[in-house]
Amino acid sequence: PASAGRVSPERTVETLGPVIESVLSSLTSEYERRLLKKETELKRLRASLEQSKKAAAESLENGERVAEMKRDAEEKAAAETERAKAEAELEDVRKDRQETNARVLAKVKALKGEASEAKKICKSIKMDASLAFTAFQIELSQLQHHIEPMYAVVKDYSTIQAENARLNNEILDLKGNIRVYTRVRPPGATGSTEASIVNVDCTSDFDKDKIWLSEGSNTNFAFEKVFDESSTQEKVWNEISPFVQSALDGYNVCLFAYGQTGSGKTHTMTGNQGAERGVNTRVVEDLFRNIERSSATHDFDVSIQMLEIYNEQLRDLLDDQKKDKKLEIRGSSADAGGSGVDVPGLTVMSVSDIPEVMALMEKGHENRSIGATKMNERSSRSHSVFTINVTSSNRLNGVETHAKVNLIDLAGSERVGRSQATGERLKEAQSINKSLSALGDVIQALASKKKKHVPFRNSKLTHLLAESMSGSSKVLMLSHIAPEKDNASETVSTLRFATRVATCELGQAKKNQTNTSAKDAEIERLRSRVRKQSDENKRLSVEKRPASAVARKSAAAVPTRRPLSAANFKSSSPEKPKWS
């Protein structure tokens, strides 16, 4: 309470009483001491006078008797004067004491009156507080009576919401629909000064998120999830992570970013460092965290590969020495973990921890083709495909699963008239637009239940995506749009394409697993360890032998297979432009 720091009037009177008595006692003692001193001095003077009288009597016969008596008389007069002065001072002290007592009594009386008034006020406050507390308890009881039914409603609502989401996901999984999420880039990120015309509504718990344009289109678009311009990398990842984590269960996963140039695809997929880490980095971190948790019962083998499709040519982003080597897409067996689509000669690196993957990713990003256009100063001029292959062996039941995660950053579609591309940039733009047009044809064929033929081989991009688009993978498309007014036509085109993609049914994804006996599994595990040790011994023997610089580079390029370790989870992502 605010009044807790003030001393009550009664306590003030009780405290001042002893103090006043002590002061008065001290004053009385001082005055009595002074009076006693004067009386002592007076006695001394009287004794001196008696002695003077005796001396005078003895010296009556001397000529000095008269002078002696005169002196004695003067001393006596002086003593009388001093005595009178002391008595006057004592009288003054007595008067001061009486006045002080009177003032103290008056003050005590006033304090008693104030204390009495304070008691009345405290009593009134206590009564008011008691009445207010009683009224509050009554209101609280009434409020609880009304809120209890609301708790039940909220609980039912949450249960229905969770059940609705679960059933919706099950339906989409059974149908094999391509999941479609849409992300809106912050306005002005690429230098445009136009105002944003994109509106987003994510308030519905049961319906899809809605997105529409203030200008340029009257169509309202709806997607499973829409991320507005304020959405963070963490928020996007939280929605994607359950989808990607199914790779450890043996499902192939394909996630690709689509949108016009400068709409933020590379920012979402690659990102920067810290909180701005992109999907690629977060997938690697999450993968090795889950591997660490399952290491007591499972053995894992992880490898990665990176390539780009530049001007309809495949390029190995992890091989610096053979940039011009010709790579072609070939079919392979899907049994026992086969990919179904293979690229012979592509560098496949076995990895065992996060820093190793980050170093290879950095290398791949440095080798990727980028260029400047009028719409984007750091435009990706190729389609980038980052693949993670995961093989898991359960030591308890002998079940082995094979899965791969395709993380694809598509080059952005662009209008040549706006990008003002010429020469090599024009050739790149035409190749990009051609491959994206082929992707549109594939989506159109998949969305149409009448067409039996799907033109996967019309471009290297769709040929590479054939496995994922044929029902063997869980597929998620992240469409990206630029919200400025001058990008309205490209934004509408992207949203329409994303809407068509969402209607594609690929069929339920199948888990890639094989069952072996516990004995066979243990034998295979031991054989694998022997092979790894043999490879390690060969690598060490090669390093010890003298070799030329070319031979050492070739030896270093041989992928090594080491026991997995996820002890170090610190990740570092290459610094990239925020939006491209």
N, C-alpha and C positions, 0 to 999 in steps of 0.2 A: 504494500500500500504506500501511497505517496506520503502519508503522515507518519510512517514508521520511523523516520529519522528525527522527528521533533520530540522534545521532552515534554511530558504532560505538566500542566500547571501545578498539580499536587506534588509531583516529584520535585519541581523547582522550589516550592516553599520548604519542603522537607530538606532539600539540599542547602538552601540559604540560611536556615535557622542556626545550625551549628556554626556556620561561617561568621554570621553576625555576632553571636555570643562570644566567639573566639576573638573577634576584633575588639569588642567592648571590654573583654577581660584584659586584653593586652594594653588598651588605653588606660584603664583603671590602675593596672600594675605600674605603668610608667609614671602616672601622676602621683601615686602613693610613694614611689621611689624618690621622685623629686622633692616632695613634701618632707619625707624623712631626712633627706639630705639637708634641707634648709633647717629643720629642727636641730639636727646634729650640729650644724654650724652655729646656730643660735646658742646652744648649750656651751659650745666652745667659747663663744664671745662672752657669755655670762661668766664662765669660769675665769676667763682672762680679766674680766671686770673685777671679779672678786680678788684676784691676785693683785690687780692694780690698786684696789682699795687697801689691801694689806700693805702693799708697798708704800702707798701714800701715808698710811698710818705710821709705818716705820720711818718714813722720810719727812715727817711733818717738820722736823727740826731743820731739815735742809732747805736751802734756798730754792731748791728746784721743786718743791712740793706743789707749788701753784701750777708750774708748767706741766708737771706730771699729771695732775688732776685734769688740767685742760685737755691734755692729749687723751686721757681716758674718756673724758666726756665726749670728745670728738669721735672716738672709736665706738662708744656706745651709741651715739647718734647715727653713725654709719651703719651699725648693726641693726638698729631699729628700722632704718630706711630699707636695708636689704630684706629684712623680715617682711616689711609691708609689701615690698615688691613681690616676694615669693608668695605671699597670701593672695595678692591680686592675680598672679599667674595661675594659682590653684583654682581660684574662682572662675577664671576664664575656661580652664580645662573642664570644670564641672558643668559650666553652661554648654560647652561644645558637646559633652557627653549626652546631656539631656536632649539637645537638638538632634544629635545622631540617632538616639533611641527613638525619638518621635518620628524621624524620617523612615527608619527601618520598620517601625510598627505600621506606618501608613503603607509602605511598599508591601509588607506581608499581607495586609488587609486587601490591597488591590489584587495581589496574586491569588489569594483565596477566592476572590470574586471571579477572576478569570478562570481558575480551575473549576469552579462550580459551573460556569458557562460552558467550558470545554466538555465537562461530563455530560451535560445536556445534549451538546452537539453529537458527541460520540454515540450516545444512546439512540439519538434520532437516526444517525447513519447506519448503526447496526440494525435497526428496525427496517429501514429502507432496503438495506442489502439482503436481509432475510426474506422480505417480501419479493424482491427482484429474483432471488435465487429460486424461491418457490415457483414463481411464474415461469422461470426458465426451465425448471424441471418438468413442469406441466407441458410447455411447448415442445420440449425435447421428446417427451413421451408420445405426444401426438404426432410429431414428425417421424419418429421411429415406427409408429403404427402405420403411417402412410408409406414409408420407404420400404418396409419389409416386402410388400407385394412387388415393388419395383425391382428388388434384388432378384427375385425369382424370374421376372421378365428378362432382366439383363442376362442372367445365367442361361435361360432358354435361348435368348438371342445369340449369345456367344456359341452355344452348342450347335445351333442351326447354321450359324455362319461357318464354323469349322467343318461341319458335316457337308455343307454345300460346296466348300472348297475341295474337300476330299473327293466327293463324288464327281465334281467337275474335272479334277485331275485324273481320276480313274477313267472317265469317259474319253478324255483326250488321249490317255495312254493306250486304251483299247482301240481307238480309231487310228492312233498313230499320227495325229495331227501335228503339223509343224507349229511349235509354240512361237508366237510373235509378240515381242515387246518393242516399244517405241521410246526413244529418248530424244528430248528437245535440247539442242545446244543453247547455251546462254547467248543472247543477242550481242552483236558487236565483237565477238571473239575473233573474227577474221578481218576486222577493219570496217565492216559495213556500218553506216550511220543511220540506216533505215530503222523504223520502229518495228517492234514485234507484233505479228498479227495472229499468232498461234495461241489458242486457249485450251486449257487442260482441266478436266474434272475427274478427280480421283476419290470422290467422297462416298461413292456407293460401295457397300460391303458385299452385295450380292451380284450386282451387275458388273459389266466390264468397265474399264476406264475409258473416258470419252475425250476426244480431241477434235477441234474444229478451227477454221480460219475466219477471222473477221472480214477478210477480203480475199477474192480470188476463187472461192468455192463455197457453195451452200451445203455441201455434204458434211454430215456428222460421222466421224470415223470412231470405231470402238475396237479396243485391243485388250488382251488379257492383262497387260500391265503397261502403264505409260509413266515415264519419268519426266517430270517437268524440268525447267531450266535450272532450278535450285537443287536438284538431286545430286548427291555426292557419289563418288566412286564406291564408298562403303555401302550405300543404300542399293546401288545397282547389283553389287556382288551378293548382298544378302538375299536378293530375289533369285539370282542365278545359281548360287552355290548348291542347293539341293539337286538341281538338274545335273550339274557337273559331277557331283559326288557319286552318282550312280555308276560311274566308270569302274569304281572299285568292286561293284557287284557283278561286273562282267558285261555291262552294256556299252556299246559304242556310242559316243556322244559327239555331236557336231554343232558348233556354235559359230555363226558367221555374222559379221557386221556389214550392213548394207546402207547406202545413202549417197547423196550427191557429194561432190568434192567439197571439203571444208565443213562438213556437218558434224565432225567429232568422232569418227569411227576409230581412228588410231589412238585418240585420247582414251576412249573406252577400253580398247583392247590392250594397249601398251602402257599408256599413262606416263607418270613421272615417278618420283620417289615418295616415300612416306605415305601419307594418307591419300596421295594421288596415284598410288599404284593401280595398274590396269588389271583387266581380267586375266591376262596371260600369267602375270606374276602371282596373282592370288590363287589361281588354279594350282600352280606348282607348289606354293606354300601349303595349301590345304591338302594336296595329295600326299606330301611327305609327312604332314602331321598325322594323317590317317594311317599311313604306313607304320609310323612309330607306334601308334596305339595297338596295331594288330601284329606287331613283330613277334609277340610271344607264341602265336599260333600259326602264322603265315610266313611264307617266303615270297619276296617280291623281286621282280626283274623289270627295271624301267629303262626305256630308251627314248630318245627324241630325234626328230628330223625337221628341217626347215627348208622350204622352197618358195620360190615366187614364180608367178606366171607373168612374164614380161613380153609384150608383143607376140603372144601366142607361143612363147617358148618357155620351157621349164628351166629354171636356174636353181642350182644347189647353193643355198645361202651359208652352209657350213663348210664349204670347200673353197678355199682361196686360190688353190693352185689350178683348178680346172673349171674356170668360169665358162669356157666355151664348149665344155663337153655336152654332147647331145643326150638329152634325157627323154624318154618316151613312157607313156602310160601303158601298162600291160595288165591283163587280168590274171588273178591268182586264185587258188583254192581258198574258200572261206572256212574250210574245216580246220579244226585244231588251232584256232586263233588266226588263221590266214586273213589277210586284210580284204580280199575280194578285188581290190584295186591296188596295183603295185607299180613302183617306179624303179626299175633296176638301175643300179649304179648310184642311187641317191645315198648320201652319207647318213648313216644311222649311228648315233653315239649313245653308248650305254652310260647311264648316270646313276649316282648313288646319293647325292645330297643337293640341297638347294643352291649353295654357291656355285657348284659345277654347272647347274642348269642356267643360272643367271649369266655366267660367263659366256656360255654358248649362245644364249639369247642375245646378249650384247653384240656378239660377233655377227649373228644373223641380221640384226637391225642395221649394223654398219654396212653390210653388203646389199641391203635392199635399195631399189631404185626409187629416188625421189626427185622432184623438180619443181620449179616455180612457174605459176600461171597467174593471170590477172585475178583469179578468184581465190587462190591459195598459194602463199609463197613457199610452203613446204608440202606440196601435194604428192601423195603416194602414186607412183606411176605403174604399179603392178599389184596383183593380188597376192597376198602373203598367206601361206599355210604353215602353221606351227602344229606338229603332230606329236602327241605323247602316247607311247605304247606301254601298256601295263600288263604284266603277267603275274598272277597271284596263285600260289600253291598252298592249300590248307594241309598242314602236317597232321591234323587229327583225323580227317576223313578222306584225304587224298583227292579232293575236288580241286581242279585247276581251272581258272578263268583267264580269258584273254579279252582285253578291251583297248580301245584307243580313243583319244580325245583329239578332235580336229578343231583348232581355233583359227578361224579364217578372218582376215582383215581385207575385205574387198576394196579395190581401188574405186574411187568415187566417180559416179557418172557426171558428165559435164557437157554443157552446150558450147560448142566451139566458138560460136558468136560471142558468148560472154567471156570465156576463158582466153580468147584471142590467141589460141595455140597455133604455132607455125612450125614448119620443119619437123624435127624429131618429136617435139611435144605434140604436134598434130597427129603424127603417126601413132604415138602412144594413146592419145585420146580416142582415135578411131578404133584401135584394138580393144581398149577398155570398154567402149560403148558396144562394140560387137559382141564381146563375151557376156556382158550384162544383158544384152538383147537375147542371146542364146539362153541365158538363165531364165529370162522371162518366158521364153517358149517352153522350157522344161516345166516351169511352174504352171503355165497354162494347160499343158498336156496332163500334168498330175491332177490339176483341179477339175478337169473335164473327165467324167467317168466313161464317156463314149470312146475317147481315144485310147487305143491299145499301145501305140508306139510312142515312146518318150525319146525325143532327140538329144540324148546325153552326149553323143559324139560330135555335136555341131561346134564345140569349142573345147579347149583344154580344161577350162574351168568346170564346165558341166560334166565332162568326162571324169575329172577327178572327184567331183561331188556325187557321181553316180551311185557309189556304194551307200553313202549316207542317205541319199534321196530314194533309195530302193526299198526302204523299210527295215534295214538292218541296224539303224541307229535312232537314237533320240535326237531330234533336231530342234534347235532354237535359233530364231533370227532376231537380231537386234537392229531394227531400222532406226536410222538417225535422220533428223530433219533440222534445217536452219530456219529460225523463226522470222527472219527479216522480211519485209514486204517485197524487196527485189528478188527474193528466192521463192516467191509464192508458187510459181508454176512447177519448179522442181520439187517443192514440198508436197504439193498435191499428187504429183506423179509417184513419189516415194510412198505416200500413204495408200494410194490405190494399189500399188504393187504389193505392199505389206498385207493389205486386205485379201488379195488373191492368194497369197502364200498361206494365210491362216485357214483357208478352206481346203488345203491339200491334206488328204488322208493317205499316209504311207503304210498303214498297218502296224500292228503292235510289234514293238522292238523285241528281239529275242536275246536272251542271255547267252554269251559265248562261254560255255564251260564243258569240261570233260571230267568224267569220274574214273578214278583208278583206285586200286586197292591200296591200303596203307603200306603194304610191303613194297608194291611197285613205286609208290610215291617216295618212300624212303630211299629206294635204290636210285631213282632218278635224281633225287636231291644230292646223294653222294656223288653220282656221276657228274652232276653240274659243278659241285665243289672241285672235283678233280680237274674238269676242263678249265675252270677259272684259274686254279693253281698252275696248271700247265701253261695257260696263256700268259700268266704273270711271270713265270720262269723264262719263257721265251722273250718276253719284253725286256726283262732284266739282262738276259744274255746279249741281246742286240745292243742295248745301251752300253755294255761293257766293251764290246768289240769296236775298234777304230772304224769310223765310217765317214763318208763325205757329207757335206752339208745337205745334199739332196736326199741321201739315204737316211740321215737323221730325221729330216722332215717327214719322209715316208713312214718311218717307224713311229714318229709321234702321232701321225694321223690314224694309226690303227686303233680302233676303239678298244678300250680295256674294260673288263668286267670285274667289278669289285663288290664286296659285300655292302649292302645298303646301310646307310647311316643317316639318320635325320636329327643328329644331336644339335647341329647348328641351324637354327631357323632364321637367322638374320638374312634379310634379302636386300639386294641393291638392284634397282632397276635403272637402265640407261636413261639419261636425261634426253627427253624428246620434246618437240614442240607440243604445246598443250592441245591445240586443235589442228587436225589435218585430215 
